[in-house]
Amino acid sequence: MKAAILDDHPIVADGLQKILKHDFKISEVMQFNSGDEFLTFMNNEGEPFELILLDITMPGKNGIEVCKEIKAKHSQTCVIAFSNHTERSIIMQMLLNGANGYLLKNASSAEIVSGIADALNGQIAFSKEVKEIISRPSAAD
């Protein structure tokens, strides 16, 4: 399996890479600091990624825009948002753009592993706090 991590914080990307290699035995994990950097690579690379962990706030294009572009070209790619943003509207925009899940950066490693596994198995994956956010009635959000 080929995976990519898009996050402009090296410590976050390094931690996610360790989880992917240890818990999912993924040998090829590429890291990108911006959505633009990834999209350039994706457009020049023939083989799509099976899994992408995507931050929302990055230099250049944000994760919402990047998700939409990834899904337009590679609809089978599993794209999971990995963010600090807890706004319902942002979560919903990611889902509308085809995201396979939304995990918060404050989730435990066990919760992150479980969410990635769920998404790879065809489910929409949410961290516990995201489930609570989206289950609340929306006030014109």
Helices and strands as residue ranges (DSSP letters): E 2-6, H 10-23, E 28-32, H 35-44, E 51-54, H 63-73, E 78-83, H 88-96, E 101-104, H 109-120, E 125-126, H 128-135
